């Protein structure tokens, strides 16, 4: 019995030592160094470094999605535009709701997998959209809004919330966790168009119809929610796309500060799974403790518990990338409504998405096309290059048939 226990403890210690070394090696591959139980990186973090820190997470996502991509790219690729299929003066944006288990959901997934920074799948309440160009039937970009993080200092300080205010009225805020344009529309500042659509009558009405009267999972109380504001953050530090986002004098996104550079995106799924296995070996409840309503951000807490047990300090979750945070006010009196909960939201200035799209096209996309006409050389087959080694497999599997239509 004692010998069996000693063997088990020895196996755990061997696994622990190997996992520590793997974690340190992973951080070093990102250009980060262990320092007194935490870690530190470069003082000046540029976009290439940010992409590098996301690389392992992105490779995990692409590997897990390989069969989906091989099966679906041939039939979905036709919804992306070649550059010469885009007529800037005739771009006509329209939003389409995305529902689960539809071909539109597959297209949303494919488009998001082409981005260099992996996107979240969101949590809690979620609404997704495809943004189409009606002129040619091609995809412009993606929007997805979901429940916001509970603790966001720059947001809460701006509104003037205390802990009870936030608990009572956070239900009226969502977070845009996917927001951007796909090629070649991204080269025409299509990201600005897509971001502007957050402040649309369409999204406000959809939220009211879907979530206007819902029961809280934790509180079990029926809440009369209205979409008063949407937050979002730039994946690349300071955002050139979201800043100065105004149409006809109306500010669509307001910069409100930066996050503190903490999180877990730099921990890939393969390493996270090993953390869970280690916690399982030592009998820690976070290894399999995952149900909605059992507390915020199970993944973050699980990683933190594993790192603490492995001998690292909590600051090992400090990746150093401070994301710029923005807020989109759908009600002109948004801060009063959120701060007091006593005002009726003033949404008289909200426009339909088609009107916003036309304004954004004229404001940003047509002038950009005149200055940077090289967007016309973009070819759909270049999307496969954005899918890494999986893209090469897809091309080899289909020979030239993907692009012969």
C-alpha positions in Angstrom: 0.0 0.0 0.0 2.8 2.5 1.0 4.9 1.4 -2.0 1.9 2.1 -4.3 1.4 5.5 -2.8 5.1 6.4 -3.1 5.0 5.3 -6.8 1.9 7.5 -7.4 3.5 10.5 -5.7 6.7 10.0 -7.7 4.7 9.9 -11.0 2.9 13.2 -10.0 6.3 14.9 -9.2 7.7 13.8 -12.5 4.7 15.1 -14.3 4.9 18.4 -12.3 8.6 18.9 -13.1 8.0 18.2 -16.8 5.0 20.6 -16.9 7.0 23.3 -15.2 9.7 23.0 -17.8 7.2 23.0 -20.7 5.5 26.2 -19.4 8.9 28.0 -19.0 9.9 26.8 -22.5 6.6 28.1 -23.9 7.0 31.5 -22.4 10.6 31.8 -23.6 9.4 30.9 -27.2 7.1 34.0 -26.9 10.1 36.2 -25.9 9.1 36.2 -22.2 11.4 35.4 -19.3 10.6 33.9 -15.8 11.4 36.4 -13.1 10.9 35.5 -9.4 7.9 33.3 -10.0 6.3 35.7 -12.6 7.6 36.7 -16.0 8.4 39.8 -17.9 8.8 40.6 -21.6 9.7 43.4 -24.0 9.0 46.9 -23.0 7.9 47.9 -26.5 5.4 45.4 -27.8 4.6 45.8 -31.5 2.1 44.0 -33.6 4.5 41.3 -34.8 5.2 40.3 -31.1 1.5 40.2 -30.4 0.9 37.9 -33.3 3.8 35.7 -32.1 2.2 35.5 -28.7 -1.1 34.4 -30.2 0.6 31.9 -32.7 0.4 28.8 -30.6 -3.3 29.4 -29.7 -4.0 30.0 -33.4 -2.3 26.8 -34.4 -4.4 24.9 -31.8 -7.6 26.4 -33.3 -6.6 25.5 -36.9 -5.6 22.0 -35.9 -8.9 21.3 -34.2 -10.8 22.8 -37.1 -8.8 21.0 -39.8 -11.6 18.5 -40.7 -14.2 21.3 -40.7 -12.0 23.4 -43.1 -11.3 20.5 -45.5 -15.0 19.7 -45.7 -16.4 23.2 -45.9 -13.9 25.5 -47.6 -14.8 24.2 -51.2 -18.4 25.2 -50.8 -17.9 28.4 -48.8 -15.1 30.0 -50.6 -17.4 31.5 -53.3 -18.8 33.9 -50.7 -15.5 35.7 -50.5 -14.7 38.4 -53.1 -11.8 38.7 -55.5 -10.6 42.3 -55.6 -11.9 42.9 -59.1 -15.4 41.9 -58.0 -15.6 44.9 -55.6 -16.9 48.2 -56.9 -16.3 50.7 -54.1 -18.9 53.2 -55.3 -21.6 50.4 -55.3 -20.8 48.7 -52.0 -24.2 48.2 -50.3 -23.8 46.7 -46.8 -26.6 44.6 -45.2 -26.5 42.6 -41.9 -27.7 39.0 -41.6 -28.3 37.2 -38.3 -26.4 34.0 -37.9 -28.1 31.0 -36.4 -26.5 27.8 -35.1 -26.2 24.8 -37.4 -26.6 26.7 -40.6 -24.3 27.3 -43.6 -24.0 30.9 -42.4 -22.6 29.7 -39.1 -20.1 27.7 -41.0 -19.1 30.8 -43.1 -18.8 32.8 -39.9 -16.5 30.2 -38.5 -14.4 30.0 -41.6 -14.0 33.7 -41.9 -12.9 34.1 -38.3 -10.3 31.4 -38.7 -8.5 33.5 -41.3 -7.6 36.2 -38.8 -4.1 36.2 -37.4 -5.4 36.7 -33.8 -7.9 33.9 -32.8 -11.3 35.2 -31.8 -13.3 34.1 -28.8 -16.4 32.0 -29.0 -18.1 34.3 -26.5 -20.2 33.2 -23.6 -23.6 33.8 -22.1 -26.0 35.9 -24.3 -24.7 36.0 -27.9 -25.9 37.5 -31.2 -23.9 37.0 -34.4 -24.1 38.7 -37.8 -22.6 38.4 -41.3 -22.2 41.7 -43.1 -22.8 41.3 -46.8 -22.2 43.5 -49.9 -25.6 43.4 -51.7 -24.0 44.6 -54.9 -22.0 41.4 -55.5 -23.3 39.0 -52.8 -19.9 38.7 -51.2 -18.9 38.8 -47.5 -17.7 42.1 -46.0 -17.2 41.2 -42.4 -18.4 39.8 -39.1 -20.0 41.0 -35.9 -20.6 39.0 -32.7 -21.7 40.5 -29.4 -21.9 38.6 -26.1 -21.9 39.0 -22.4 -19.2 41.4 -21.1 -16.5 40.6 -18.6 -17.7 41.4 -15.1 -14.6 43.3 -14.0 -13.5 46.0 -16.4 -12.0 48.9 -14.5 -11.9 51.6 -17.3 -15.6 50.9 -18.1 -16.8 50.9 -14.5 -14.9 54.1 -13.6 -16.2 55.9 -16.7 -19.8 55.0 -15.9 -19.3 55.7 -12.2 -20.4 52.3 -11.0 -19.9 50.8 -7.6 -20.1 47.0 -7.1 -23.9 47.0 -6.6 -24.6 49.2 -9.6 -22.6 46.9 -11.8 -24.4 43.8 -10.5 -27.7 45.4 -11.2 -27.2 47.0 -14.6 -24.4 45.1 -16.3 -27.2 43.3 -18.1 -27.6 46.4 -20.3 -24.1 46.1 -21.7 -22.7 43.6 -24.3 -19.2 43.2 -25.6 -18.2 42.9 -29.3 -15.9 39.9 -29.2 -15.8 39.5 -33.0 -15.7 42.7 -35.1 -13.9 43.2 -38.4 -13.8 42.9 -42.1 -12.4 40.2 -44.4 -10.2 40.6 -47.5 -10.4 42.5 -49.7 -12.8 44.8 -47.8 -10.4 45.1 -44.9 -8.0 46.9 -47.3 -10.7 49.5 -48.0 -11.2 50.3 -44.3 -14.1 47.9 -44.2 -13.3 47.4 -40.5 -14.5 50.9 -39.8 -17.8 50.2 -41.6 -18.3 47.0 -39.6 -17.5 48.7 -36.3 -19.9 51.5 -37.1 -22.8 49.0 -37.4 -22.6 48.3 -33.7 -24.5 51.5 -33.2 -27.4 50.5 -35.4 -31.2 50.3 -34.8 -31.0 46.7 -36.1 -28.7 45.5 -33.2 -30.7 47.4 -30.6 -34.0 45.9 -31.8 -32.6 42.4 -32.1 -31.3 42.5 -28.5 -34.6 43.8 -27.2 -36.6 41.1 -29.0 -34.2 38.3 -27.9 -33.1 39.3 -24.4 -35.5 42.1 -23.4 -37.2 39.9 -20.7 -34.9 37.1 -19.6 -34.2 35.3 -16.3 -30.7 35.6 -14.9 -29.0 32.2 -14.7 -27.5 33.1 -11.3 -30.0 35.5 -9.8 -33.1 33.7 -11.2 -34.7 37.2 -11.6 -36.4 38.4 -14.7 -34.6 41.5 -16.0 -36.0 44.0 -18.5 -32.8 44.6 -20.4 -32.1 47.1 -23.1 -28.8 47.3 -25.0 -27.5 50.7 -23.8 -23.9 50.2 -24.7 -21.4 47.8 -26.3 -17.7 47.6 -25.4 -14.9 46.2 -27.5 -11.1 46.1 -27.3 -8.4 46.1 -29.9 -6.4 42.8 -30.2 -3.3 44.8 -31.3 -2.9 47.3 -28.5 -3.9 50.8 -29.8 -6.4 50.6 -32.6 -6.1 52.6 -35.8 -9.4 51.2 -37.0 -11.6 52.0 -34.0 -10.1 55.4 -33.2 -11.7 58.5 -34.7 -14.8 56.6 -35.6 -17.3 59.3 -36.4 -20.1 59.7 -39.0 -21.8 63.0 -39.6 -20.3 64.3 -36.4 -21.7 61.4 -34.3 -19.1 59.4 -32.3 -19.7 55.7 -32.8 -16.8 54.4 -30.7 -15.3 56.3 -27.8 -11.8 55.3 -26.5 -11.9 54.9 -22.7 -8.5 53.5 -21.8 -6.5 50.3 -21.7 -6.7 46.9 -20.1 -3.9 46.0 -17.6 -2.2 43.3 -19.7 -3.4 40.3 -17.8 -5.1 37.2 -19.1 -4.6 33.7 -20.5 -4.7 34.0 -24.3 -1.0 33.1 -24.4 -1.8 29.7 -22.9 -2.7 27.3 -25.8 -5.3 24.6 -25.4 -2.7 21.8 -25.4 -0.9 23.4 -22.4 -4.3 24.2 -20.7 -5.3 20.5 -21.0 -2.1 19.5 -19.3 -2.8 21.9 -16.5 -6.2 20.3 -16.1 -4.6 16.8 -16.0 -2.2 17.9 -13.4 -5.0 19.4 -11.2 -6.9 16.2 -11.7 -3.9 14.2 -10.4 -3.7 16.2 -7.3 -7.4 16.2 -6.7 -8.1 19.9 -7.4 -11.8 20.7 -8.0 -11.1 23.1 -10.9 -9.9 20.3 -13.1 -13.5 19.4 -14.0 -15.4 22.2 -12.3 -17.1 23.8 -15.3 -20.8 24.9 -15.3 -22.3 28.2 -16.1 -23.2 30.1 -12.9 -20.3 28.6 -10.9 -18.3 31.8 -11.0 -16.6 34.0 -13.7 -14.0 32.7 -16.1 -13.4 29.1 -15.1 -10.5 28.8 -17.6 -8.7 31.8 -15.9 -9.2 30.4 -12.5 -8.1 26.9 -13.6 -4.9 28.2 -15.1 -4.2 30.3 -12.0 -4.7 27.3 -9.7 -2.4 25.1 -11.8 0.4 27.8 -11.9 0.2 28.4 -8.2 0.5 24.6 -7.5 3.4 24.5 -9.9 5.2 27.2 -7.9 4.6 30.3 -10.1 3.1 33.5 -8.8 -0.2 34.9 -10.0 1.7 37.5 -12.2 2.6 34.6 -14.5 -0.8 35.5 -16.1 0.5 39.0 -17.0 1.2 38.9 -20.8 1.9 42.6 -21.0 -0.4 43.4 -23.9 -2.6 46.3 -22.9 -5.6 46.4 -25.2 -7.3 49.7 -26.0 -10.9 49.6 -24.8 -13.8 51.4 -26.6 -17.4 51.9 -25.7 -20.3 52.4 -28.2 -23.3 54.2 -26.8 -26.5 53.1 -28.4 -28.5 55.6 -26.2 -27.3 59.2 -26.2 -27.9 59.3 -22.4 -26.2 55.9 -21.9 -24.1 56.8 -18.9 -27.1 58.4 -17.1 -29.1 55.2 -17.7 -26.3 52.9 -16.6 -25.3 54.9 -13.6 -28.8 55.5 -12.2 -31.1 52.9 -13.8 -33.8 55.5 -13.7 -33.8 57.1 -17.1 -35.5 56.0 -20.3 -32.8 55.3 -23.0 -32.8 58.0 -25.7 -32.2 56.1 -29.0 -33.7 58.6 -31.3 -30.4 59.1 -33.2 -30.0 55.4 -34.0 -29.9 54.7 -37.7 -30.7 51.5 -39.7 -27.7 49.5 -40.8 -28.2 50.2 -44.5 -27.9 54.0 -43.8 -24.9 53.6 -41.6 -23.3 51.4 -44.3 -23.8 53.9 -47.0 -22.4 56.7 -44.8 -19.3 54.6 -44.0 -18.8 53.6 -47.6 -18.7 57.3 -48.7 -16.7 58.4 -45.7 -13.9 55.8 -45.7 -14.1 53.1 -48.4 -14.4 55.1 -51.6 -11.6 57.6 -50.7 -9.4 54.6 -49.6 -10.0 52.8 -52.9 -8.8 55.9 -54.8 -5.6 56.2 -52.6 -4.9 52.4 -52.5 -6.2 50.7 -55.7 -4.0 47.6 -55.1 -7.0 45.9 -53.4 -8.1 44.9 -56.9 -5.3 42.4 -57.1 -6.5 40.3 -54.2 -7.5 36.8 -55.1 -9.8 34.5 -53.1 -7.2 31.7 -53.2 -5.0 33.8 -51.0 -7.4 33.0 -48.1 -5.9 29.6 -48.0 -2.5 31.1 -47.2 -4.1 32.6 -44.1 -5.0 29.0 -42.9 -1.4 27.9 -42.6 -0.6 24.3 -43.3 -4.3 23.4 -43.3 -4.7 25.7 -46.3 -2.0 23.9 -48.2 -3.8 20.6 -47.5 -7.1 22.0 -48.7 -5.5 23.2 -51.9 -3.7 19.9 -52.6 -6.8 17.9 -51.9 -8.9 19.9 -54.3 -6.2 20.5 -56.9 -7.3 23.5 -59.0 -11.0 22.8 -58.8 -11.5 25.4 -56.0 -10.8 28.3 -58.3 -11.9 27.0 -61.7 -15.6 28.2 -61.4 
